[in-house]
């Protein structure tokens, strides 16, 4: 089971929290899409054609410092059988495969696919392939020629989606300044708190702190709805008003009778106008093991919070939190409709 599917299993129980769930959602798909090779030049000529097109399904991949796409089918070029084809994007783009049991970098590209780390989308249109010297040597004998010319060899088009991708850390602008101190209070969705407390409840650890137990209009039972976290680091950009803050601490949600034992930990707060969001690292035990991964908890709406600035301290009171527009790729995996309320955050920061 992939991390996204495990997270989907976790939040299936959220339907009992009173929010309107989205329509029945299938398990999150594995990596999907394809890479299309249109080979021209020396390879196509060795096969007796002006061009040769081959399309390989993307079956797995990873996003990060290196983006890596794996493919299912064997790329057959005459007597050359290229297995385990991989497209990798780091400082540059390379295409490698197993040739005779040895991994060989066959092609390089100056073009880099566009990579959306939020949605896991990887796209490249007609990137120019260049046959490497290692690729020419490995393929020549198998194609029945003495030598293949190194250089232009066709194009590569990629359309792929890696739904388990983690969101990237927000890039720091050159004009940003360091944040000296910061604090957040996460007010958890109240119906969720009441639901979890019919089981083992919520607990704070590893730098997180629980607020006082309070009653609400819906319940006379005092429960803890607010949790704080220890500040780690952050920055604020006076030129744009953008900010990124990271914190340490864990809030555990336990309802073992319903298979829930989930950790939401080490939050990151991105304040970027309409694209603001809260990112947590999710982990857990039993059915709620999401694989220790970062994921978007909620979209934030700082424009709807009361903001004050006093002596270098900027405070945002009760920033509404909602299910992201891209709910199908969030940790909620489509169990809530986009825009559904999910608690709030109070945030303050002081620049150095």
SERO-4910 file (N, C-alpha, C, O; in steps of 0.05 Angstrom, whole numbers):
BEGIN
 pado doro    nc1    nc2    nc3   cac1   cac2   cac3    cc1    cc2    cc3    oc1    oc2    oc3
  Unk    A     17    -24      0      0      0      0     18     25      0     36     27     16
  Unk    A     12     44    -18     28     68    -20     22     86      4      1     83     16
  Unk    A     40    106     10     35    125     32      8    140     28     -6    144     48
  Unk    A      2    148      4    -23    162     -1    -47    145      6    -66    154     17
  Unk    A    -46    119     -2    -68    101      4    -70     97     34    -92     95     45
  Unk    A    -47     95     48    -48     91     77    -61    116     90    -77    113    109
  Unk    A    -53    140     81    -65    164     92    -95    165     86   -110    174    102
  Unk    A   -103    155     62   -131    154     55   -146    136     75   -168    142     83
  Unk    A   -133    114     83   -146     96    102   -150    110    129   -169    106    143
  Unk    A   -130    127    137   -132    142    162   -157    160    162   -173    159    180
  Unk    A   -158    177    141   -179    197    141   -206    187    133   -225    202    134
  Unk    A   -209    162    126   -235    151    121   -253    154    146   -277    158    144
  Unk    A   -240    152    169   -255    154    194   -265    183    198   -283    187    214
  Unk    A   -253    203    184   -261    230    188   -290    235    180   -302    255    188
  Unk    A   -301    218    163   -328    222    154   -348    223    177   -370    233    174
  Unk    A   -340    212    200   -357    212    223   -356    239    238   -369    242    259
  Unk    A   -340    258    228   -335    282    243   -356    304    238   -354    325    250
  Unk    A   -374    299    220   -395    319    215   -391    335    190   -410    349    182
  Unk    A   -368    333    176   -365    347    151   -378    332    129   -381    307    130
  Unk    A   -386    346    108   -397    332     85   -375    319     70   -358    333     58
  Unk    A   -374    292     68   -352    279     54   -356    282     24   -379    286     14
  Unk    A   -334    280     10   -336    281    -20   -349    255    -29   -353    236    -13
  Unk    A   -356    254    -54   -367    230    -65   -348    207    -61   -324    211    -58
  Unk    A   -358    182    -61   -341    159    -56   -316    160    -73   -318    164    -97
  Unk    A   -293    157    -60   -268    160    -74   -253    134    -74   -250    121    -54
  Unk    A   -243    127    -97   -227    103   -100   -200    107    -87   -192    130    -82
  Unk    A   -185     86    -82   -158     89    -70   -141    105    -89   -144    104   -114
  Unk    A   -123    121    -77   -106    138    -93    -90    121   -113    -79    100   -106
  Unk    A    -87    130   -137    -73    115   -157    -43    115   -152    -33    133   -139
  Unk    A    -30     94   -163      0     95   -163      9    115   -184     -8    128   -197
  Unk    A     35    117   -188     45    135   -209     32    128   -236     28    104   -242
  Unk    A     27    148   -251     14    144   -277     26    162   -298     41    180   -291
  Unk    A     19    157   -323     29    174   -345     47    158   -362     48    133   -362
  Unk    A     63    172   -379     80    159   -398    103    176   -407    102    201   -404
  Unk    A    123    163   -418    145    177   -431    146    167   -460    146    143   -465
  Unk    A    145    186   -479    145    179   -507    171    187   -520    179    210   -520
  Unk    A    185    167   -532    210    171   -546    205    172   -576    193    153   -587
  Unk    A    213    193   -589    212    194   -618    242    196   -627    254    217   -627
  Unk    A    252    172   -635    280    170   -641    285    175   -671    272    164   -688
  Unk    A    304    193   -676    312    199   -704    342    197   -705    355    189   -686
  Unk    A    354    204   -727    383    205   -729    395    177   -731    383    159   -744
  Unk    A    418    172   -717    432    147   -721    418    122   -712    420    101   -725
  Unk    A    402    123   -691    388    100   -681    366     92   -701    364     68   -708
  Unk    A    350    111   -709    329    105   -729    340     95   -755    330     76   -767
  Unk    A    362    107   -764    375     98   -789    385     70   -787    382     55   -806
  Unk    A    396     62   -763    405     35   -760    382     15   -761    387     -9   -766
  Unk    A    358     24   -755    335      6   -756    321      8   -783    300     -5   -787
  Unk    A    331     24   -801    320     26   -828    296     45   -830    280     42   -847
  Unk    A    294     64   -811    272     83   -811    282    112   -808    305    116   -800
  Unk    A    265    130   -815    272    158   -810    266    166   -782    278    184   -770
  Unk    A    246    153   -770    239    158   -742    226    133   -730    213    117   -744
  Unk    A    229    130   -704    217    107   -690    205    118   -664    219    133   -649
  Unk    A    180    112   -659    166    122   -635    160     99   -616    150     78   -624
  Unk    A    166    103   -591    160     84   -570    149     98   -546    160    118   -537
  Unk    A    127     87   -534    114     99   -511    116     80   -488    107     57   -490
  Unk    A    127     89   -465    130     72   -441    113     83   -418    114    107   -413
  Unk    A     98     65   -405     82     74   -382    100     79   -358    118     64   -352
  Unk    A     94    101   -344    107    107   -319     93     92   -297     69     94   -293
  Unk    A    108     77   -281     96     60   -260    104     68   -232     91     61   -213
  Unk    A    126     83   -229    135     91   -203    153    115   -206    161    122   -228
  Unk    A    159    128   -183    176    151   -185    179    165   -158    166    157   -138
  Unk    A    196    185   -157    201    200   -133    207    229   -140    219    234   -161
  Unk    A    199    247   -123    205    275   -126    223    284   -104    221    273    -82
  Unk    A    240    303   -109    258    313    -89    281    327   -102    278    339   -124
  Unk    A    305    326    -90    328    338   -103    333    325   -131    341    338   -150
  Unk    A    327    299   -132    327    285   -157    298    274   -163    286    262   -146
  Unk    A    288    280   -187    263    269   -195    269    244   -212    284    245   -231
  Unk    A    256    222   -205    263    196   -217    237    182   -227    219    178   -211
  Unk    A    235    176   -253    212    162   -264    220    134   -273    240    131   -288
  Unk    A    206    114   -264    210     87   -273    188     78   -292    166     88   -290
  Unk    A    194     59   -310    176     51   -331    172     21   -331    189      6   -323
  Unk    A    148     13   -341    141    -15   -341    152    -31   -365    166    -51   -361
  Unk    A    147    -22   -388    153    -37   -412    183    -37   -419    198    -19   -411
  Unk    A    191    -57   -434    218    -58   -446    218    -42   -472    199    -44   -488
  Unk    A    238    -26   -475    241    -10   -499    256    -27   -519    280    -32   -516
  Unk    A    242    -37   -540    254    -55   -560    262    -39   -584    246    -26   -597
  Unk    A    288    -40   -591    299    -27   -614    314    -48   -631    338    -53   -627
  Unk    A    299    -61   -649    311    -83   -664    320   -105   -644    303   -116   -629
  Unk    A    345   -112   -645    355   -133   -627    363   -122   -600    371   -137   -582
  Unk    A    361    -96   -596    368    -83   -571    343    -83   -553    323    -71   -561
  Unk    A    346    -94   -530    324    -94   -510    333    -79   -486    350    -87   -471
  Unk    A    319    -56   -482    327    -38   -460    306    -40   -438    283    -33   -441
  Unk    A    315    -50   -415    296    -55   -393    301    -35   -371    322    -21   -370
  Unk    A    282    -33   -353    284    -15   -329    293     13   -337    312     25   -327
  Unk    A    278     24   -357    284     51   -367    277     72   -345    255     71   -333
  Unk    A    296     90   -340    292    111   -320    298    139   -331    318    142   -345
  Unk    A    280    157   -325    285    186   -332    291    200   -305    274    199   -287
  Unk    A    314    212   -303    322    225   -278    327    255   -284    340    262   -303
  Unk    A    318    272   -265    321    300   -267    335    310   -242    324    308   -220
  Unk    A    359    320   -245    374    331   -223    386    358   -233    371    376   -239
  Unk    A    413    359   -234    425    383   -246    418    384   -276    415    406   -288
  Unk    A    416    360   -289    407    358   -316    388    335   -318    380    323   -298
  Unk    A    381    328   -343    362    306   -347    376    283   -362    391    288   -381
  Unk    A    373    259   -352    385    235   -364    365    213   -368    345    212   -354
  Unk    A    370    196   -388    354    172   -392    373    148   -391    393    147   -406
  Unk    A    368    130   -374    385    106   -371    368     81   -373    343     82   -370
  Unk    A    381     58   -378    367     33   -379    387     10   -375    412     15   -376
  Unk    A    377    -13   -369    394    -37   -367    398    -48   -395    379    -54   -409
  Unk    A    424    -49   -403    431    -60   -429    450    -83   -424    473    -79   -415
  Unk    A    441   -107   -430    458   -131   -424    463   -134   -394    485   -143   -387
  Unk    A    444   -125   -378    447   -128   -349    462   -106   -336    466   -107   -311
  Unk    A    472    -86   -351    487    -64   -339    472    -38   -345    463    -33   -367
  Unk    A    470    -21   -324    457      5   -327    475     24   -342    498     29   -335
  Unk    A    463     36   -364    478     54   -381    462     79   -384    438     79   -389
  Unk    A    476    102   -382    463    128   -389    463    131   -419    484    136   -431
  Unk    A    440    128   -431    437    127   -460    435    155   -472    448    161   -492
  Unk    A    419    172   -459    414    199   -470    417    220   -448    413    215   -424
  Unk    A    424    244   -456    422    267   -439    405    288   -453    401    287   -477
  Unk    A    394    306   -437    377    328   -448    385    354   -434    389    355   -410
  Unk    A    386    375   -450    390    401   -438    364    411   -426    363    427   -407
  Unk    A    342    402   -438    315    409   -428    309    395   -402    316    372   -398
  Unk    A    296    410   -384    288    398   -358    257    398   -357    244    418   -363
  Unk    A    245    375   -349    216    375   -346    207    395   -325    222    400   -306
  Unk    A    183    405   -328    172    421   -307    161    402   -286    148    382   -292
  Unk    A    168    407   -260    160    390   -238    144    406   -218    155    425   -206
  Unk    A    119    398   -214    102    411   -194    103    393   -169     89    372   -168
  Unk    A    119    400   -150    122    383   -126     97    382   -109     95    364    -93
  Unk    A     79    401   -112     54    400    -97     35    379   -107     23    364    -92
  Unk    A     33    377   -134     14    358   -145     27    333   -156     13    313   -162
  Unk    A     53    333   -158     67    309   -168     68    308   -198     74    287   -209
  Unk    A     60    329   -212     59    329   -241     87    334   -253    101    353   -245
  Unk    A     95    318   -272    121    321   -286    114    323   -316    101    305   -327
  Unk    A    124    344   -329    117    348   -357    141    358   -373    157    374   -364
  Unk    A    144    347   -397    164    355   -416    153    351   -444    143    329   -450
  Unk    A    156    371   -461    146    368   -489    170    370   -508    183    390   -510
  Unk    A    174    348   -522    194    347   -544    222    357   -535    234    373   -548
  Unk    A    231    346   -512    258    352   -503    278    339   -522    274    316   -530
  Unk    A    300    352   -529    319    342   -548    337    321   -535    352    327   -516
  Unk    A    336    297   -546    354    275   -536    381    277   -550    382    282   -574
  Unk    A    402    271   -535    429    269   -545    440    242   -537    441    236   -513
  Unk    A    448    226   -557    459    200   -551    487    204   -539    504    218   -550
  Unk    A    492    190   -517    518    192   -503    538    173   -516    530    155   -531
  Unk    A    563    177   -510    584    158   -520    580    130   -509    584    110   -522
  Unk    A    572    129   -483    567    103   -470    543     90   -483    543     65   -488
  Unk    A    522    106   -489    498     95   -502    504     85   -531    494     64   -539
  Unk    A    520    101   -545    527     93   -573    543     67   -573    538     49   -590
  Unk    A    561     64   -554    577     40   -553    560     15   -545    563     -6   -556
  Unk    A    542     19   -526    525     -3   -517    505    -12   -538    498    -36   -539
  Unk    A    495      7   -554    474      0   -574    485     -8   -601    471    -23   -615
  Unk    A    508      0   -608    518     -4   -636    518    -34   -644    505    -41   -664
  Unk    A    531    -51   -628    532    -79   -635    504    -92   -636    498   -108   -653
  Unk    A    487    -84   -617    460    -95   -616    443    -86   -639    423    -99   -646
  Unk    A    449    -63   -651    434    -53   -674    447    -62   -700    436    -56   -722
  Unk    A    469    -76   -699    482    -87   -723    498    -67   -739    500    -70   -763
  Unk    A    508    -47   -725    525    -27   -739    552    -25   -724    554    -32   -700
  Unk    A    573    -16   -738    599    -14   -726    601      9   -706    615      7   -686
  Unk    A    586     30   -713    589     55   -697    564     72   -699    552     74   -720
  Unk    A    556     84   -677    534    103   -677    545    131   -670    562    134   -653
  Unk    A    535    151   -685    545    178   -680    533    189   -654    509    188   -649
  Unk    A    551    200   -637    542    213   -613    530    240   -620    540    254   -638
  Unk    A    507    247   -606    495    273   -612    465    271   -614    453    253   -603
  Unk    A    452    289   -630    423    289   -632    411    263   -640    421    249   -658
  Unk    A    390    254   -625    379    228   -629    349    227   -628    337    206   -628
  Unk    A    335    251   -628    306    251   -627    296    268   -604    309    286   -595
  Unk    A    271    261   -595    259    277   -574    246    259   -553    241    236   -557
  Unk    A    241    271   -530    227    257   -508    205    275   -498    209    299   -492
  Unk    A    181    263   -495    158    277   -484    149    262   -459    144    237   -461
  Unk    A    145    276   -437    137    263   -412    112    276   -401    110    300   -400
  Unk    A     93    259   -394     69    268   -380     64    247   -357     55    225   -363
  Unk    A     70    255   -333     69    235   -311     59    249   -286     61    273   -283
  Unk    A     47    232   -268     38    242   -242     47    223   -221     43    199   -222
  Unk    A     60    235   -200     69    219   -177     53    228   -153     62    247   -139
  Unk    A     31    216   -147     12    226   -126     23    225    -98     11    238    -81
  Unk    A     45    210    -93     55    209    -66     76    230    -60     90    229    -40
  Unk    A     78    250    -77     99    270    -74     95    287    -49     73    294    -42
  Unk    A    118    293    -35    117    311    -13    118    340    -23    130    345    -44
  Unk    A    105    359     -9    108    387    -17    136    397    -13    149    389      6
  Unk    A    145    416    -30    172    427    -26    172    447     -3    152    458      5
  Unk    A    196    451      8    199    473     28    199    499     13    212    502     -8
  Unk    A    183    518     24    180    544     10    207    558      7    223    560     26
  Unk    A    212    567    -18    237    581    -24    239    608    -10    219    623     -9
  Unk    A    262    614      1    266    639     15    275    661     -4    295    658    -18
  Unk    A    260    684     -5    268    706    -22    294    718    -12    301    716     12
  Unk    A    309    732    -30    334    745    -22    329    767     -3    347    774     13
  Unk    A    305    779     -3    299    802     14    288    794     41    282    811     58
  Unk    A    286    768     47    275    759     72    295    763     95    319    763     91
  Unk    A    284    766    119    300    768    143    293    745    162    271    733    160
  Unk    A    311    739    180    306    717    198    285    724    219    282    747    227
  Unk    A    270    703    227    250    707    248    264    699    274    276    677    276
  Unk    A    263    716    294    276    712    320    260    692    337    270    673    348
  Unk    A    234    698    339    216    680    355    190    679    340    182    697    325
  Unk    A    175    657    345    149    653    333    133    633    350    144    618    365
  Unk    A    107    635    347     90    616    361     65    610    345     56    627    329
  Unk    A     55    586    348     29    579    335     12    565    355     22    551    373
  Unk    A    -14    568    352    -34    552    366    -52    540    345    -65    554    330
  Unk    A    -53    513    345    -71    499    327    -96    493    341    -97    477    360
  Unk    A   -118    505    332   -145    498    342   -156    477    324   -165    482    302
  Unk    A   -157    452    335   -165    429    319   -195    429    315   -210    438    332
  Unk    A   -203    420    292   -232    419    286   -247    406    310   -240    384    318
  Unk    A   -266    420    320   -279    412    345   -293    385    344   -292    369    362
  Unk    A   -306    380    321   -320    354    319   -300    331    318   -306    309    327
  Unk    A   -277    336    307   -256    316    306   -246    310    334   -243    287    342
  Unk    A   -242    331    350   -233    327    378   -254    311    394   -246    293    408
  Unk    A   -279    318    391   -300    303    405   -300    274    396   -304    256    413
  Unk    A   -297    269    370   -298    242    360   -274    226    371   -278    204    381
  Unk    A   -250    237    370   -226    223    380   -228    218    410   -218    197    419
  Unk    A   -241    236    424   -243    232    453   -263    211    461   -265    205    485
  Unk    A   -278    200    443   -294    177    449   -277    152    449   -285    130    457
  Unk    A   -252    155    439   -231    134    441   -211    142    462   -218    151    484
  Unk    A   -185    139    455   -164    146    475   -158    175    476   -146    185    495
  Unk    A   -165    191    455   -162    219    456   -137    230    443   -124    216    427
  Unk    A   -130    254    450   -107    268    439    -86    272    460    -92    276    484
  Unk    A    -60    272    452    -39    278    471    -16    293    457    -12    289    433
  Unk    A     -3    310    471     19    326    460     45    316    471     47    307    494
  Unk    A     66    317    454     93    307    462    114    320    444    108    333    424
  Unk    A    139    316    452    162    323    436    163    353    429    172    360    407
  Unk    A    155    370    447    155    398    442    128    411    438    126    435    439
  Unk    A    108    395    433     81    406    431     69    408    459     76    393    477
  Unk    A     51    427    463     38    431    488      8    433    485     -2    443    465
  Unk    A     -7    422    504    -36    422    503    -47    446    518    -37    452    540
  Unk    A    -67    459    507    -79    481    520    -99    472    541   -101    448    546
  Unk    A   -112    490    554   -132    482    575   -156    469    563   -164    475    541
  Unk    A   -169    452    579   -194    439    571   -216    460    573   -219    474    593
  Unk    A   -232    462    552   -254    481    551   -280    468    541   -279    446    529
  Unk    A   -302    481    546   -328    472    535   -334    488    510   -322    509    505
  Unk    A   -353    478    494   -362    492    470   -392    493    470   -406    481    487
  Unk    A   -403    507    450   -432    508    448   -444    481    442   -467    476    448
  Unk    A   -428    463    430   -438    437    423   -433    416    444   -445    394    443
  Unk    A   -416    422    464   -410    402    484   -403    415    511   -387    433    512
  Unk    A   -415    405    532   -409    414    559   -386    400    572   -377    406    594
  Unk    A   -375    380    558   -352    365    568   -327    380    562   -321    386    539
  Unk    A   -311    387    583   -286    402    578   -266    384    563   -260    362    571
  Unk    A   -256    394    540   -237    380    524   -216    399    514   -220    423    513
  Unk    A   -192    388    507   -171    405    497   -173    407    466   -173    387    452
  Unk    A   -176    431    457   -179    436    428   -154    450    416   -150    450    392
  Unk    A   -137    462    433   -115    478    424    -88    466    431    -84    456    453
  Unk    A    -69    467    412    -42    456    416    -22    476    405    -25    487    383
  Unk    A      0    479    420     22    496    412     46    479    405     47    455    412
  Unk    A     66    491    392     90    477    383    114    494    388    112    519    388
  Unk    A    137    481    392    162    496    397    174    507    371    176    492    351
  Unk    A    181    532    371    192    545    347    220    534    340    236    530    358
  Unk    A    225    529    314    251    520    306    266    541    289    288    550    297
  Unk    A    254    550    267    266    571    251    246    582    232    224    572    229
  Unk    A    253    604    219    235    616    199    246    641    187    267    651    196
  Unk    A    231    652    168    239    677    156    213    693    149    192    682    146
  Unk    A    217    719    146    196    737    138    207    756    117    229    767    120
  Unk    A    191    761     96    200    778     74    184    804     75    161    804     67
  Unk    A    196    826     85    182    852     86    172    861     59    151    875     58
  Unk    A    186    855     38    179    864     11    152    853      2    137    867    -12
  Unk    A    146    828      9    122    815     -1    102    808     21     79    802     15
  Unk    A    111    808     46     94    799     68     93    769     71     78    759     88
  Unk    A    109    754     55    109    725     57    126    716     81    145    730     89
  Unk    A    119    692     91    134    682    114    133    651    113    114    639    103
  Unk    A    154    639    124    155    610    128    166    605    156    186    616    164
  Unk    A    151    588    171    158    582    199    157    552    203    139    539    193
  Unk    A    177    542    218    176    513    224    177    509    254    189    525    269
  Unk    A    164    488    263    161    483    292    166    453    297    166    436    279
  Unk    A    169    447    323    174    420    332    152    412    352    144    428    368
  Unk    A    144    387    349    124    376    368    105    357    355    103    357    330
  Unk    A     92    340    370     75    319    360     48    320    374     47    322    399
  Unk    A     26    319    359      0    314    370    -10    287    360    -11    283    336
  Unk    A    -16    269    378    -25    242    371    -55    239    375    -66    247    396
  Unk    A    -68    228    355    -96    223    355   -100    193    357    -92    179    339
  Unk    A   -113    184    378   -116    155    383   -145    147    387   -159    158    405
  Unk    A   -154    129    371   -180    116    374   -175     87    364   -183     80    342
  Unk    A   -163     72    381   -153     45    373   -176     27    364   -172     10    346
  Unk    A   -199     30    376   -222     14    368   -230     19    339   -243      2    327
  Unk    A   -223     42    328   -230     49    301   -205     49    283   -205     59    261
  Unk    A   -183     38    293   -159     35    277   -143     61    274   -128     63    254
  Unk    A   -147     81    292   -133    106    288   -112    110    310   -118    108    334
  Unk    A    -87    114    302    -65    120    320    -46    137    304    -25    127    295
  Unk    A    -52    162    300    -39    180    281    -24    202    295    -33    214    313
  Unk    A      1    207    285     17    230    294     17    252    273     23    247    250
  Unk    A     11    276    282     14    300    265     36    316    279     32    325    301
  Unk    A     58    320    265     81    331    279     97    351    261     94    352    237
  Unk    A    113    367    275    133    385    263    120    402    241    127    400    218
  Unk    A    100    419    249     86    435    228    104    456    215    122    467    228
  Unk    A     97    463    191    108    485    176     85    503    168     64    494    158
  Unk    A     88    529    173     67    548    165     78    565    142     99    578    145
  Unk    A     63    565    120     70    582     97     49    604     95     26    599     91
  Unk    A     58    629     98     40    652     95     47    666     69     66    681     67
  Unk    A     32    660     48     37    669     21     11    679      8      6    672    -15
  Unk    A     -5    694     22    -30    704     11    -49    682      7    -54    666     25
  Unk    A    -62    680    -17    -83    660    -22    -72    632    -23    -87    613    -22
  Unk    A    -45    629    -26    -33    602    -27    -22    593      0     -7    573      1
  Unk    A    -29    607     21    -19    600     48    -29    572     56    -51    563     48
  Unk    A    -13    558     72    -21    531     80     -6    521    104     15    533    112
  Unk    A    -16    500    116     -3    487    139      6    459    130    -10    444    120
  Unk    A     31    453    133     43    427    126     52    413    151     65    425    168
  Unk    A     45    388    154     53    372    177     68    347    167     65    339    144
  Unk    A     84    335    184     95    309    179     76    289    193     71    291    217
  Unk    A     67    269    177     48    249    188     61    222    191     77    213    174
  Unk    A     55    210    214     66    183    219     45    169    237     24    181    243
  Unk    A     50    145    244     30    131    261     36    101    263     58     92    256
  Unk    A     17     87    273     19     59    278     -5     45    268    -26     57    263
  Unk    A     -3     19    265    -25      1    257    -36     10    230    -21     15    211
  Unk    A    -63     13    227    -75     20    202    -69     48    193    -72     55    170
  Unk    A    -60     65    213    -55     93    206    -25     98    202    -16    120    209
  Unk    A    -11     79    191     18     84    185     20     97    157     19     83    137
  Unk    A     24    123    156     26    137    130     54    138    119     58    148     97
  Unk    A     74    127    134    101    126    122    119    149    129    138    155    115
  Unk    A    113    164    151    131    186    161    136    206    138    159    209    130
  Unk    A    115    218    129    116    236    105    104    263    112     86    265    128
  Unk    A    115    284     98    103    310    100     80    312     81     80    301     59
  Unk    A     59    326     89     36    330     73     21    355     80     23    365    102
  Unk    A      5    366     62    -11    390     67    -35    383     84    -52    367     76
  Unk    A    -36    395    107    -59    391    125    -83    408    116   -105    398    113
  Unk    A    -77    433    111    -99    452    105    -89    476     90    -66    484     93
  Unk    A   -107    488     75   -103    515     64   -109    536     85   -128    532    100
  Unk    A    -94    557     86    -98    578    106   -108    604     92   -101    609     69
  Unk    A   -123    619    107   -135    644     96   -127    667    114   -144    677    129
  Unk    A   -102    676    113    -93    698    131   -108    725    126   -109    742    144
  Unk    A   -119    728    102   -133    752     96   -159    754    113   -170    776    115
  Unk    A   -168    732    124   -193    732    140   -186    733    170   -204    731    187
  Unk    A   -160    735    177   -152    737    205   -147    766    212   -138    782    195
  Unk    A   -151    773    237   -143    800    247   -113    800    251   -102    784    265
  Unk    A   -100    819    237    -71    821    238    -62    847    252    -72    868    246
  Unk    A    -44    844    272    -34    867    286     -3    867    285      9    845    284
  Unk    A      9    890    286     38    893    287     45    911    309     39    935    309
  Unk    A     60    901    329     67    916    353     97    911    359    104    888    365
  Unk    A    113    932    358    141    930    366    156    907    352    170    891    365
  Unk    A    152    904    326    166    883    311    153    856    312    163    837    299
  Unk    A    131    853    326    117    827    328     92    829    311     74    846    315
  Unk    A     89    810    293     66    809    275     49    785    284     59    763    287
  Unk    A     23    791    289      5    770    300    -19    767    282    -32    786    274
  Unk    A    -25    742    276    -49    734    260    -67    718    278    -60    696    287
  Unk    A    -90    729    284   -109    716    303   -129    698    287   -143    708    270
  Unk    A   -129    673    294   -149    654    284   -151    654    253   -171    663    241
  Unk    A   -129    645    241   -129    642    212   -146    617    205   -140    595    214
  Unk    A   -168    621    189   -184    597    182   -168    577    166   -152    584    149
  Unk    A   -173    551    173   -160    529    158   -182    513    144   -203    507    155
  Unk    A   -177    507    119   -197    493    102   -183    470     87   -159    470     83
  Unk    A   -199    451     78   -189    430     61   -179    443     35   -193    459     23
  Unk    A   -155    435     26   -143    448      2   -161    443    -23   -177    424    -24
  Unk    A   -158    461    -43   -172    458    -68   -164    432    -81   -181    419    -94
  Unk    A   -138    424    -78   -129    399    -90   -133    376    -70   -114    362    -63
  Unk    A   -158    373    -60   -163    354    -38   -155    326    -46   -146    311    -28
  Unk    A   -157    319    -71   -151    291    -79   -121    285    -75   -114    262    -72
  Unk    A   -104    306    -75    -75    301    -72    -66    309    -44    -42    308    -39
  Unk    A    -84    317    -26    -76    324      1    -77    300     19    -84    278      9
  Unk    A    -71    303     44    -72    281     62   -100    271     66   -104    249     76
  Unk    A   -120    286     57   -148    278     60   -158    261     37   -179    248     39
  Unk    A   -142    260     15   -147    242     -7   -176    242    -16   -187    221    -24
  Unk    A   -189    265    -15   -216    267    -26   -239    261     -7   -262    261    -15
  Unk    A   -233    256     19   -254    250     37   -270    274     46   -292    271     57
  Unk    A   -260    298     40   -275    322     46   -276    339     20   -259    337      3
  Unk    A   -297    354     18   -299    372     -4   -280    395     -1   -276    404     21
  Unk    A   -268    404    -23   -250    427    -21   -264    451     -8   -287    457    -14
  Unk    A   -250    465     10   -262    488     23   -275    482     49   -283    501     63
  Unk    A   -278    457     57   -291    450     82   -273    459    105   -249    457    104
  Unk    A   -285    470    126   -270    481    149   -256    459    164   -267    437    168
  Unk    A   -232    465    173   -217    446    189   -201    460    211   -177    459    211
  Unk    A   -215    474    228   -202    488    251   -189    514    242   -197    527    223
  Unk    A   -169    523    258   -156    549    253   -129    549    266   -122    531    281
  Unk    A   -113    569    258    -86    573    270    -83    602    279    -92    620    264
  Unk    A    -71    606    302    -62    632    311    -32    632    308    -18    614    317
  Unk    A    -21    653    295      7    654    289     18    682    297      6    702    292
  Unk    A     42    681    310     56    706    315     85    702    308     96    680    312
  Unk    A     99    724    299    127    722    292    141    749    298    129    770    295
  Unk    A    165    747    307    182    771    313    207    768    297    222    749    300
  Unk    A    213    789    281    238    788    265    262    797    282    259    812    301
  Unk    A    285    787    274    310    794    288    317    823    285    337    832    296
***
